[in-house]
Amino acid sequence: MFGILDRFEGSFAIVELYDSQIINIEVSKIPKEAREGDVLSIGEHITIDHEETKKRKNAIEKLSKDMWK
């Protein structure tokens, strides 16, 4: 299962899954280097999918550039 780290609220990370469902995960279970916008692989252990995060950020940057042409 994959989700996007939306924000931190207190002791929870708010994660939006690809089906638009929102879940709360204890911050202690999230990698310390995780930042808002990172794509997380959620299973027995939660990890950052760096490749998917980079693809997503690049796509958003491209959309933003194209918007202001």
Wavefront OBJ file of the C-alpha trace (Angstrom):
o trace
v 0.000 0.000 0.000
v 1.256 3.472 -0.846
v 0.325 6.891 0.467
v 1.482 10.481 0.458
v 2.550 12.119 3.696
v 0.231 15.124 3.882
v 1.183 16.687 7.220
v 2.081 16.157 10.834
v -0.423 16.833 13.607
v 0.926 16.333 17.093
v 2.055 12.734 17.468
v 0.463 11.628 14.183
v 1.394 11.735 10.512
v -1.618 12.279 8.262
v -1.284 10.124 5.136
v -3.508 10.152 2.055
v -3.722 6.786 0.353
v -4.028 6.545 -3.426
v -7.752 5.764 -3.090
v -8.138 9.159 -1.313
v -8.645 7.534 2.097
v -6.958 9.448 4.939
v -5.187 7.529 7.695
v -3.294 8.570 10.823
v 0.014 6.885 11.640
v 1.990 7.434 14.809
v 5.020 9.619 14.063
v 7.234 7.078 15.826
v 6.460 4.594 13.008
v 7.414 7.029 10.208
v 11.066 7.318 9.079
v 12.673 10.329 10.788
v 13.771 11.815 7.451
v 10.202 11.741 6.046
v 8.834 15.097 4.922
v 5.461 16.338 3.722
v 4.889 15.222 0.142
v 6.960 12.038 0.429
v 5.484 8.838 -0.965
v 5.404 6.155 1.716
v 5.330 2.410 1.232
v 3.115 1.150 4.041
v 3.447 -2.446 5.140
v 4.988 -4.212 8.095
v 7.532 -1.378 8.065
v 6.976 2.084 6.626
v 9.604 3.316 4.192
v 10.001 6.285 1.875
v 9.745 5.448 -1.818
v 12.381 7.941 -2.973
v 11.981 7.144 -6.672
v 8.200 7.642 -6.660
v 8.565 10.784 -4.535
v 11.015 12.255 -7.070
v 8.728 11.376 -10.014
v 5.749 12.977 -8.284
v 7.632 16.164 -7.400
v 8.981 16.481 -10.954
v 5.483 16.052 -12.400
v 4.105 18.741 -10.081
v 6.936 21.138 -10.994
v 6.267 20.563 -14.706
v 2.553 21.223 -14.256
v 3.344 24.413 -12.355
v 5.719 25.661 -15.055
v 3.247 24.876 -17.835
v 0.545 26.712 -15.939
v 2.429 30.031 -15.999
v 3.503 30.011 -19.666
l 1 2 3 4 5 6 7 8 9 10 11 12 13 14 15 16 17 18 19 20 21 22 23 24 25 26 27 28 29 30 31 32 33 34 35 36 37 38 39 40 41 42 43 44 45 46 47 48 49 50 51 52 53 54 55 56 57 58 59 60 61 62 63 64 65 66 67 68 69
